[in-house]
Amino acid sequence: MLDIFKQILSSLIKTLLIAGILTSIINYFTGAGYIETFTALICIQFVASYIWKSSARFILESKLIDEETKRLELYAMQGTDVTCSHCNAAAFIPVRFDEDNSFDCEMCGKPNSVYLDVTTAQKTTVGGDTSKINKIIDNAIKDES
């Protein structure tokens, strides 16, 4: 709480110093009224600060939304359809190998764990030698007749 007051006080002092210095320079060259110029410069600084912070916040929020969208797209690519072990409700969840894959069911709210099973298989080629398969099919057709 004390840090907030320090930041506010620091910002106000900087604003007043900048306005005072610029007012002195403007007053020296133009002879404009000191109070009016000082007040106008403080207002201009507050408006400029508001515009700057609003723009920065908008850009930051846009980038965060883009990052969240990219993250969700990655989850969609690495997800699977599962059913709740309690109520059998269908759900789509992201699956990762480096984290615990668990989820709370949207229907019943109960926790579920997802266990991944990895298997290996021989690599096959499509469109290779099909003569053996054709012989098996021909034999099956002959046996049925």
CORNOR-V460349 format. One record per pair of residues at least 24 apart in sequence whose C-alpha atoms are under 6 Angstrom apart, sorted by the first residue. I is the first residue (numbers start at 1). J is the second residue. D is the distance in whole Angstrom. If there is no record, write none. Layout:
# CORNOR-V460349
i=I j=J d=D
i=I j=J d=D
This chain:
# CORNOR-V460349
none
